[in-house]
């Protein structure tokens, strides 16, 4: 296990992958069939992994890769190995295929069962977020920090839901209730798409609150470390500290999680 990381090498690899896709953005027709959709999604995965592995394996030959981002049964706990790369090849791939901005290249290094290093690159805006455990979070080399807002009605919140939620009626009901609560208590509510980027935006003070019911660990991990290292609160939607294996996520500017949950609780008491 390499105790010291060559951070510039990692960041350059992620930028290389992202810029390759930026060159081709909107040149491939929007898929019109299920077969075409999955063919393009698989092509994106393979192209991105090839670029990242070629750039990083020489420098980190002993670190294996875990690529099963859609294997939700494996998300309950980290792999039983000292360290590995967890790669969400393109977060927001739907947007990319639909010719819409809002897609990123994400990479996280898991060490001793916890996110140790994470990077998120947004090629369309040339923004590179990254964090290393215990060393803070950065955007294009400058430190980031969450918002200092205290008024919920001035806050921008986002909500997300995991892939396959349509097959889970109870989860859909919880998400629907969450959206109703958020609309009641915050100033503006949006859904943007790439989960990890939205979490990084909480760390950078652009978003005040991120809320998701359901189990979506692999989508969360890169942004979680960045938000946490920036100083954000990382909780479950019932207010507990988030740990790997939790089935919900609430990430906010400092103090906002408690404030929001108290407002939510008072509303439910009146119903």
N, C-alpha and C positions, 0 to 999 in steps of 0.2 A: 504494500500500500504506500503510495507516494504522499508524504505528509505535506509537501509544498506543491502547489499547483502552478503551472505556467499559464496564468490567466490570459495574457495576450494571445496565445496560441488558440485557446478555446474560443475566445471572442472572434478572432479572425475566421475560424472555421464556420461559426454560426452566420457571420456576415456573408461569407462566400456562398453558403447554401441559400440564404435569403435573396441575395442579389441575382443568383441564377434564376430563381423563380420570378423575380421582378422583371427580368428581361423578357420572359415569356408571358407575363400577365396580360390577359385579355386577347391573346393571340389564338387560343384554343377555343373552339366553339363550346357554348354551354351545353352540357350533356342533356339529352332529351329522353333517354331511356334508362332503366335501372342498370342494364348491362354497361352502358356507356359511362354512367356515373361511377360504378365500382371500378371500371377499368382505369379511369382517370385518377381516382383516389389511390389505387394501388401504384400507379405510375408515380404519383407525387411522393408516396412513402418510400419507394425504392430509390428514386432520384435523390431525395434528401438524405437518406441513410448512407448512400454511396458517397456523397460529397463529405458528410461529416466523418464517416469512418476513415476515408482516405486521408483526411486532414488531421485526425486525432490519434489514430492507432499507432503511428510512428512515435509519437511523443508519450503516449500512455498505453503501451502494449499489454500491460497486465490487467487493465480494467475492461471487464466484459460489458456487453450491451444487452439491455432488456428492451425488447421492441413491441411487446404485446399490449399496446395502449388500449385496445378494445376488449381485452380479457378482464372483465369486471370481477370475475371470481378471484382473480389474483390480487385485487386491490385491497383486500382486507388487512394485509400486513406486508412489510417489505420482504424481499428475498433473503434467504438465510445465507448470505455471503457478505464479506466485509465491505465491498464497495462495487458499484456498477453504474453505468450510464443509463438513465431512464429517458427515452427520447419520444416526445410527442412531435412527430416530424413536421406537421403543420397544424397549428391550432387555428381554427377558423377556415379549414379547407373548403367548407361549403361556400363561404364568401369568395374565396379564390376562384372556385369553379363557376360561380355566378357572376364573375367580373365585378365584384364589390370589394372595396377596401375593408380592412379589418382581419388580416391573417398574419400570423407570426411563425417564426421558427423557434422552438423551445428545446432546451436541454437542461437536465438536472443530474447532478452527481449525488447518488445516495451513498452515504458512508456510515457504517455502524447503525444502519436502520433509520437514518434521518437524512433529510435533504442537507447537503453540505455546501454545494455550489449550484447556482442556477443562473441561466441567462435566457433572455427573451429578446428577439430581434424583430422589429417592425420595419421591413424594407421600404414600404411606401412613404414612411416619414423619417427614415434614416435614424431611428431611435433604438438604442441598445441598452436594455436594463440588465443589471446583473447584481448578484450578491454572493458573498462567501460567509459562512457561519462565523458569527462573532466579529465581523469586520465591516458591517454596514452594507447599505444598498446604494446603487449608483445608476445614473442615466447619462450615457455618453461621457462617463468619467467624472461627473459631478454628483456629490451626495444628494439624496432625496429624503424627504420627510413628509408625513401625512398632513392633512388639513388641520387647522386649529379651530374650525367652526364649532359653535355650541348650540346653535338654533337649528332644530330639525327641519324647519320650514325653509331654510336656506341650503339644505343639503341635496346633493345628487346621489341617488341610490341606484343600484343595478340589481336585477335578479337573473338567475340562470336556472337551468334544469338539465339533468343528465340525459344522455342518449338512451332511447328506449323507454322514456317515461310514459309514453302512450299505452304501454302494456301494464302499467302499474296504477290502477285507478286511485288507490289510496294516496299515492305520491302526487298524482295530479290534483287531488283535492287539497292536499297540504300546500302545494305550490299556488293554487288559486287563492287560498286563504292568505298566504304570505303576500301575494300581490295586492290583495285588498287592504291588508294591514299597512303595507308600505305606501300605497296611495293615500291612506288616511293620515299618515304621520310625517312623511317627508315631502319636501318641496317638489322634487322632480324624480320620476322613475323611468329608467331606460333598460333595454336589453341590447347589448352590443355584439356578442358573439364569442370572441376568443376569451375563454375563461381566465387564463393566466395573465393576459395583458390587462384585463380589468383589475385583477388583484394587484398587479404592479402599479396601476393607476391609483389605487388606494394608497400605496406606499408613497407615491409622488404627489399626493394631495389633489389629484384631478377628480377622483371619485371619493365620496365620503363613506359609502356603505355598500358592501357586496353581500348578497344573501342567496343561498341555494339550499333547497331541500333535496335529499337524495345522496347517492354515493357516487362521487366523481373524482376520486383521489388523483388519478394520473393527470387529469386536466388541471387540478389545483396546484400540484407540487411546485412547479417552477415559480409561479406567482406568490405562493404562500411564503417561501423563504424570502423573496424580495420584499414583500409587504412587512413581514415580521422584522427583518433586519433594518427596515426603514423606521420602525417604531409603531406599527399598526397593532391593534388588538386582534387576535386570532381566536375565535370562539366557535362553538356549535350554535345552532339557532335557538337552543334553550339556555344558552349562557355559559356552558362549561368550557374549560380550556380545550382546544382542539388537539386530538392525538390521532395518529395514523389508525384508520379503521372506523373513524366516526362517519356517520351517515348524513351529515349536514355541515354547512359552513357559513359563518358570519364573520366578516373581516371589516373592520371600521377604523376610522381615525381614533386616537386614544380617547377613551371615555364614552364614545358614542354608542358602543354596543350596549352598555348598561343603560344608558339614557333611552335608547330605542326600545329595549326589552321592557323597561318599566312602563313606557307609554303604551306599548302593545298589551301588556298585562292589564293595565287599567281599562283599556277599551274592552277587553274580553270579559272583565268583571262586570261591566255595565250591561252586557248582552244577556 
